[in-house]
């Protein structure tokens, strides 16, 4: 069996000591990978360190120099343009890799349906995006939330999805746009807790006002392409049997892959059956909330109040169109939500 070729792309702008520690960890824990260092207009001190580090790498390294800071996303794209490996891994200098990190990412990417893989993070700058460690018995599951701190991209997926959109922000909306593009080409995005990276605090540059303005513009650009995302709260009722819900769960999973969030309010027996069927390990955008066994209807009203307070724009969804429960009187029927998700799938495929 042929060992896949891997390029690790590290975009750098100053922070020479942090960057050296990151690069040293890469060489120590991923000796077979090729290192592509993109110097994004760093100071002379950092530039000299990178040149010194890159020189002994020979064919295992590629040093790309930009005379000015062209921005994070363009720097990443510049590295991707020079990558011809089976996999390209983006890694920021504030992240330290650990033993087995790369093997775990490529193992998940071995699934032909997976095009993007994220690790999980620990440390002071750990991203809360991929909450895989909070899922019992889940070491790998689909996700819609990823980070430029570390990300694996499959080459065959990149050839279809293209580069990151340089007209968007350096984070959430640029990445969600890319995940949607990958999904429109038939590729899933996954996160795995088997690859654990240590993240320091990322240095943030520029004014808060400018960053917020860019994020708002990117959000509108995303919505113009893919439509708005929603947070759905789904209640199946106390008497609904789990066995006929397989198609409904597939619809919810498809919705989560479109960027929607789902909170499923489940009675005790339903929650137990969902876990037995493996439906608690589908997607980081699907949360299961179990209702109390003793007074489930009272607990339903209480939990709905908490959820609506935390997410005022949340859309209530009721499984049985003709039997809304307390707190769900204005709920959308599940069939209406399912039709919206199916229509979006057809439009973007």
HELIX and SHEET records of a PDB file:
HELIX    1   1 UNK A   16  UNK A   29  1                                  14    
HELIX    2   2 UNK A   44  UNK A   55  1                                  12    
HELIX    3   3 UNK A   58  UNK A   60  5                                   3    
HELIX    4   4 UNK A   72  UNK A   81  1                                  10    
HELIX    5   5 UNK A  101  UNK A  109  1                                   9    
HELIX    6   6 UNK A  132  UNK A  134  5                                   3    
HELIX    7   7 UNK A  155  UNK A  161  1                                   7    
HELIX    8   8 UNK A  172  UNK A  184  1                                  13    
HELIX    9   9 UNK A  208  UNK A  226  1                                  19    
HELIX   10  10 UNK A  243  UNK A  245  5                                   3    
HELIX   11  11 UNK A  246  UNK A  257  1                                  12    
HELIX   12  12 UNK A  268  UNK A  276  1                                   9    
HELIX   13  13 UNK A  296  UNK A  310  1                                  15    
HELIX   14  14 UNK A  334  UNK A  348  1                                  15    
SHEET    1   A 8 UNK A  61  UNK A  66  0                                        
SHEET    2   A 8 UNK A  34  UNK A  40  1                                        
SHEET    3   A 8 UNK A   6  UNK A  12  1                                        
SHEET    4   A 8 UNK A  87  UNK A  91  1                                        
SHEET    5   A 8 UNK A 150  UNK A 154 -1                                        
SHEET    6   A 8 UNK A 114  UNK A 122 -1                                        
SHEET    7   A 8 UNK A 188  UNK A 199  1                                        
SHEET    8   A 8 UNK A  95  UNK A  96 -1                                        
SHEET    1   B 8 UNK A  61  UNK A  66  0                                        
SHEET    2   B 8 UNK A  34  UNK A  40  1                                        
SHEET    3   B 8 UNK A   6  UNK A  12  1                                        
SHEET    4   B 8 UNK A  87  UNK A  91  1                                        
SHEET    5   B 8 UNK A 150  UNK A 154 -1                                        
SHEET    6   B 8 UNK A 114  UNK A 122 -1                                        
SHEET    7   B 8 UNK A 188  UNK A 199  1                                        
SHEET    8   B 8 UNK A 140  UNK A 142 -1                                        
SHEET    1   C 5 UNK A 286  UNK A 290  0                                        
SHEET    2   C 5 UNK A 261  UNK A 266  1                                        
SHEET    3   C 5 UNK A 231  UNK A 235  1                                        
SHEET    4   C 5 UNK A 315  UNK A 318  1                                        
SHEET    5   C 5 UNK A 332  UNK A 333  1                                        
END                                                                             
